[in-house]
Amino acid sequence: MNINDKSVLEVLNKLIVIDRLNKTQILQMVNLVSLSNDINDLKDNLNWENYKSIHTNT
């Protein structure tokens, strides 16, 4: 996904608002956008990152 694309930015903004993402999550999302093929892929990648962070900090 191209973060410079207006439609991608609109989707990201919706995700931020709907999921009430914090600053760390927003930064993770921005870093993962270029690696993701679509919004579902981005959500999966975010879930994976959250899973990793939870299980590596315990």
N, CA, C and O atoms as CSV, one atom per row, in Angstrom:
chain,resi,resn,atom,element,x,y,z
A,1,MET,N,N,0.845,-1.173,0.000
A,1,MET,CA,C,0.000,0.000,0.000
A,1,MET,C,C,0.891,1.238,0.000
A,1,MET,O,O,1.968,1.253,0.597
A,2,ASN,N,N,0.431,2.235,-0.659
A,2,ASN,CA,C,1.187,3.481,-0.770
A,2,ASN,C,C,0.632,4.501,0.224
A,2,ASN,O,O,-0.510,4.944,0.102
A,3,ILE,N,N,1.438,4.859,1.190
A,3,ILE,CA,C,0.994,5.792,2.234
A,3,ILE,C,C,0.717,7.185,1.676
A,3,ILE,O,O,0.041,7.981,2.328
A,4,ASN,N,N,1.213,7.487,0.513
A,4,ASN,CA,C,0.977,8.797,-0.094
A,4,ASN,C,C,-0.336,8.855,-0.881
A,4,ASN,O,O,-0.732,9.915,-1.364
A,5,ASP,N,N,-0.993,7.725,-1.001
A,5,ASP,CA,C,-2.268,7.663,-1.712
A,5,ASP,C,C,-3.389,8.182,-0.800
A,5,ASP,O,O,-3.514,7.759,0.350
A,6,LYS,N,N,-4.180,9.085,-1.320
A,6,LYS,CA,C,-5.230,9.729,-0.516
A,6,LYS,C,C,-6.217,8.706,0.044
A,6,LYS,O,O,-6.635,8.822,1.196
A,7,SER,N,N,-6.591,7.719,-0.745
A,7,SER,CA,C,-7.549,6.723,-0.274
A,7,SER,C,C,-6.955,5.869,0.854
A,7,SER,O,O,-7.668,5.473,1.776
A,8,VAL,N,N,-5.660,5.589,0.779
A,8,VAL,CA,C,-4.992,4.832,1.836
A,8,VAL,C,C,-4.967,5.660,3.116
A,8,VAL,O,O,-5.214,5.135,4.202
A,9,LEU,N,N,-4.673,6.928,2.996
A,9,LEU,CA,C,-4.664,7.799,4.170
A,9,LEU,C,C,-6.044,7.887,4.818
A,9,LEU,O,O,-6.156,7.928,6.043
A,10,GLU,N,N,-7.076,7.915,4.008
A,10,GLU,CA,C,-8.438,7.952,4.549
A,10,GLU,C,C,-8.744,6.681,5.337
A,10,GLU,O,O,-9.352,6.737,6.406
A,11,VAL,N,N,-8.324,5.549,4.809
A,11,VAL,CA,C,-8.537,4.271,5.501
A,11,VAL,C,C,-7.753,4.239,6.807
A,11,VAL,O,O,-8.265,3.793,7.833
A,12,LEU,N,N,-6.520,4.708,6.768
A,12,LEU,CA,C,-5.704,4.740,7.979
A,12,LEU,C,C,-6.331,5.635,9.043
A,12,LEU,O,O,-6.360,5.281,10.222
A,13,ASN,N,N,-6.823,6.776,8.630
A,13,ASN,CA,C,-7.490,7.686,9.568
A,13,ASN,C,C,-8.722,7.039,10.186
A,13,ASN,O,O,-8.975,7.196,11.380
A,14,LYS,N,N,-9.485,6.316,9.379
A,14,LYS,CA,C,-10.660,5.619,9.905
A,14,LYS,C,C,-10.248,4.569,10.924
A,14,LYS,O,O,-10.884,4.429,11.969
A,15,LEU,N,N,-9.186,3.833,10.624
A,15,LEU,CA,C,-8.693,2.823,11.565
A,15,LEU,C,C,-8.266,3.450,12.884
A,15,LEU,O,O,-8.551,2.923,13.959
A,16,ILE,N,N,-7.592,4.563,12.787
A,16,ILE,CA,C,-7.126,5.258,13.994
A,16,ILE,C,C,-8.311,5.647,14.865
A,16,ILE,O,O,-8.282,5.466,16.083
A,17,VAL,N,N,-9.350,6.180,14.238
A,17,VAL,CA,C,-10.520,6.646,14.988
A,17,VAL,C,C,-11.343,5.466,15.513
A,17,VAL,O,O,-11.702,5.437,16.690
A,18,ILE,N,N,-11.636,4.511,14.662
A,18,ILE,CA,C,-12.494,3.391,15.048
A,18,ILE,C,C,-11.839,2.529,16.122
A,18,ILE,O,O,-12.482,2.152,17.102
A,19,ASP,N,N,-10.561,2.221,15.936
A,19,ASP,CA,C,-9.860,1.350,16.879
A,19,ASP,C,C,-9.223,2.115,18.036
A,19,ASP,O,O,-8.632,1.521,18.938
A,20,ARG,N,N,-9.352,3.438,17.998
A,20,ARG,CA,C,-8.810,4.304,19.053
A,20,ARG,C,C,-7.341,3.965,19.336
A,20,ARG,O,O,-6.953,3.679,20.468
A,21,LEU,N,N,-6.551,4.007,18.277
A,21,LEU,CA,C,-5.142,3.645,18.377
A,21,LEU,C,C,-4.354,4.690,19.159
A,21,LEU,O,O,-4.616,5.889,19.067
A,22,ASN,N,N,-3.393,4.209,19.922
A,22,ASN,CA,C,-2.520,5.130,20.643
A,22,ASN,C,C,-1.329,5.485,19.756
A,22,ASN,O,O,-1.225,4.995,18.631
A,23,LYS,N,N,-0.445,6.320,20.247
A,23,LYS,CA,C,0.679,6.797,19.425
A,23,LYS,C,C,1.566,5.656,18.954
A,23,LYS,O,O,1.995,5.636,17.800
A,24,THR,N,N,1.841,4.720,19.829
A,24,THR,CA,C,2.701,3.587,19.465
A,24,THR,C,C,2.059,2.754,18.368
A,24,THR,O,O,2.730,2.349,17.419
A,25,GLN,N,N,0.777,2.500,18.493
A,25,GLN,CA,C,0.064,1.721,17.486
A,25,GLN,C,C,0.008,2.445,16.148
A,25,GLN,O,O,0.114,1.817,15.094
A,26,ILE,N,N,-0.156,3.755,16.185
A,26,ILE,CA,C,-0.174,4.541,14.944
A,26,ILE,C,C,1.183,4.460,14.252
A,26,ILE,O,O,1.253,4.292,13.035
A,27,LEU,N,N,2.245,4.577,15.014
A,27,LEU,CA,C,3.585,4.468,14.428
A,27,LEU,C,C,3.818,3.088,13.847
A,27,LEU,O,O,4.401,2.965,12.770
A,28,GLN,N,N,3.373,2.044,14.538
A,28,GLN,CA,C,3.486,0.687,14.004
A,28,GLN,C,C,2.731,0.578,12.692
A,28,GLN,O,O,3.228,0.005,11.723
A,29,MET,N,N,1.534,1.128,12.668
A,29,MET,CA,C,0.708,1.060,11.475
A,29,MET,C,C,1.389,1.750,10.303
A,29,MET,O,O,1.425,1.210,9.197
A,30,VAL,N,N,1.926,2.936,10.541
A,30,VAL,CA,C,2.598,3.672,9.472
A,30,VAL,C,C,3.788,2.878,8.941
A,30,VAL,O,O,4.040,2.861,7.736
A,31,ASN,N,N,4.508,2.228,9.831
A,31,ASN,CA,C,5.652,1.418,9.397
A,31,ASN,C,C,5.221,0.185,8.610
A,31,ASN,O,O,5.958,-0.281,7.741
A,32,LEU,N,N,4.050,-0.343,8.901
A,32,LEU,CA,C,3.586,-1.569,8.246
A,32,LEU,C,C,2.824,-1.332,6.947
A,32,LEU,O,O,2.608,-2.272,6.182
A,33,VAL,N,N,2.422,-0.115,6.689
A,33,VAL,CA,C,1.627,0.169,5.491
A,33,VAL,C,C,2.355,-0.257,4.224
A,33,VAL,O,O,1.762,-0.901,3.358
A,34,SER,N,N,3.592,0.083,4.106
A,34,SER,CA,C,4.327,-0.229,2.873
A,34,SER,C,C,4.549,-1.732,2.693
A,34,SER,O,O,4.776,-2.195,1.575
A,35,LEU,N,N,4.484,-2.489,3.779
A,35,LEU,CA,C,4.663,-3.938,3.706
A,35,LEU,C,C,3.363,-4.684,3.427
A,35,LEU,O,O,3.377,-5.870,3.100
A,36,SER,N,N,2.261,-3.995,3.556
A,36,SER,CA,C,0.940,-4.621,3.432
A,36,SER,C,C,0.390,-4.462,2.024
A,36,SER,O,O,0.582,-3.437,1.370
A,37,ASN,N,N,-0.302,-5.508,1.575
A,37,ASN,CA,C,-0.901,-5.486,0.238
A,37,ASN,C,C,-2.240,-4.779,0.203
A,37,ASN,O,O,-2.595,-4.151,-0.795
A,38,ASP,N,N,-2.986,-4.883,1.299
A,38,ASP,CA,C,-4.294,-4.250,1.393
A,38,ASP,C,C,-4.630,-4.027,2.860
A,38,ASP,O,O,-3.817,-4.313,3.739
A,39,ILE,N,N,-5.815,-3.521,3.118
A,39,ILE,CA,C,-6.186,-3.168,4.484
A,39,ILE,C,C,-6.277,-4.405,5.376
A,39,ILE,O,O,-5.918,-4.348,6.552
A,40,ASN,N,N,-6.750,-5.511,4.829
A,40,ASN,CA,C,-6.829,-6.734,5.629
A,40,ASN,C,C,-5.446,-7.239,6.004
A,40,ASN,O,O,-5.225,-7.708,7.121
A,41,ASP,N,N,-4.542,-7.143,5.085
A,41,ASP,CA,C,-3.156,-7.518,5.349
A,41,ASP,C,C,-2.555,-6.607,6.421
A,41,ASP,O,O,-1.833,-7.071,7.304
A,42,LEU,N,N,-2.851,-5.333,6.340
A,42,LEU,CA,C,-2.378,-4.381,7.343
A,42,LEU,C,C,-2.920,-4.738,8.725
A,42,LEU,O,O,-2.175,-4.730,9.705
A,43,LYS,N,N,-4.199,-5.049,8.807
A,43,LYS,CA,C,-4.793,-5.427,10.090
A,43,LYS,C,C,-4.140,-6.692,10.646
A,43,LYS,O,O,-3.871,-6.782,11.844
A,44,ASP,N,N,-3.889,-7.658,9.782
A,44,ASP,CA,C,-3.206,-8.883,10.220
A,44,ASP,C,C,-1.809,-8.576,10.731
A,44,ASP,O,O,-1.378,-9.107,11.754
A,45,ASN,N,N,-1.115,-7.721,10.016
A,45,ASN,CA,C,0.241,-7.350,10.441
A,45,ASN,C,C,0.220,-6.615,11.782
A,45,ASN,O,O,1.082,-6.840,12.632
A,46,LEU,N,N,-0.753,-5.750,11.964
A,46,LEU,CA,C,-0.878,-5.044,13.243
A,46,LEU,C,C,-1.182,-6.019,14.377
A,46,LEU,O,O,-0.616,-5.912,15.465
A,47,ASN,N,N,-2.070,-6.959,14.116
A,47,ASN,CA,C,-2.380,-7.964,15.135
A,47,ASN,C,C,-1.149,-8.786,15.482
A,47,ASN,O,O,-0.905,-9.099,16.648
A,48,TRP,N,N,-0.381,-9.131,14.464
A,48,TRP,CA,C,0.837,-9.901,14.708
A,48,TRP,C,C,1.825,-9.097,15.555
A,48,TRP,O,O,2.428,-9.634,16.484
A,49,GLU,N,N,1.987,-7.839,15.243
A,49,GLU,CA,C,2.898,-6.991,16.017
A,49,GLU,C,C,2.431,-6.854,17.466
A,49,GLU,O,O,3.239,-6.884,18.394
A,50,ASN,N,N,1.134,-6.706,17.645
A,50,ASN,CA,C,0.590,-6.622,19.004
A,50,ASN,C,C,0.800,-7.929,19.747
A,50,ASN,O,O,1.153,-7.923,20.926
A,51,TYR,N,N,0.591,-9.030,19.080
A,51,TYR,CA,C,0.804,-10.349,19.673
A,51,TYR,C,C,2.263,-10.518,20.090
A,51,TYR,O,O,2.555,-10.966,21.199
A,52,LYS,N,N,3.175,-10.155,19.186
A,52,LYS,CA,C,4.607,-10.263,19.491
A,52,LYS,C,C,4.984,-9.413,20.684
A,52,LYS,O,O,5.719,-9.866,21.562
A,53,SER,N,N,4.496,-8.195,20.728
A,53,SER,CA,C,4.871,-7.298,21.814
A,53,SER,C,C,4.330,-7.783,23.161
A,53,SER,O,O,4.996,-7.632,24.185
A,54,ILE,N,N,3.158,-8.350,23.166
A,54,ILE,CA,C,2.569,-8.877,24.402
A,54,ILE,C,C,3.371,-10.066,24.902
A,54,ILE,O,O,3.634,-10.178,26.099
A,55,HIS,N,N,3.757,-10.945,24.004
A,55,HIS,CA,C,4.410,-12.182,24.409
A,55,HIS,C,C,5.924,-12.063,24.602
A,55,HIS,O,O,6.543,-12.946,25.196
A,56,THR,N,N,6.501,-11.016,24.122
A,56,THR,CA,C,7.941,-10.827,24.366
A,56,THR,C,C,8.204,-10.014,25.608
A,56,THR,O,O,9.322,-10.010,26.123
A,57,ASN,N,N,7.188,-9.322,26.102
A,57,ASN,CA,C,7.350,-8.483,27.292
A,57,ASN,C,C,6.989,-9.217,28.579
A,57,ASN,O,O,7.128,-8.658,29.667
A,58,THR,N,N,6.530,-10.456,28.470
A,58,THR,CA,C,6.146,-11.190,29.679
A,58,THR,C,C,7.193,-12.176,30.081
A,58,THR,O,O,7.030,-12.878,31.078
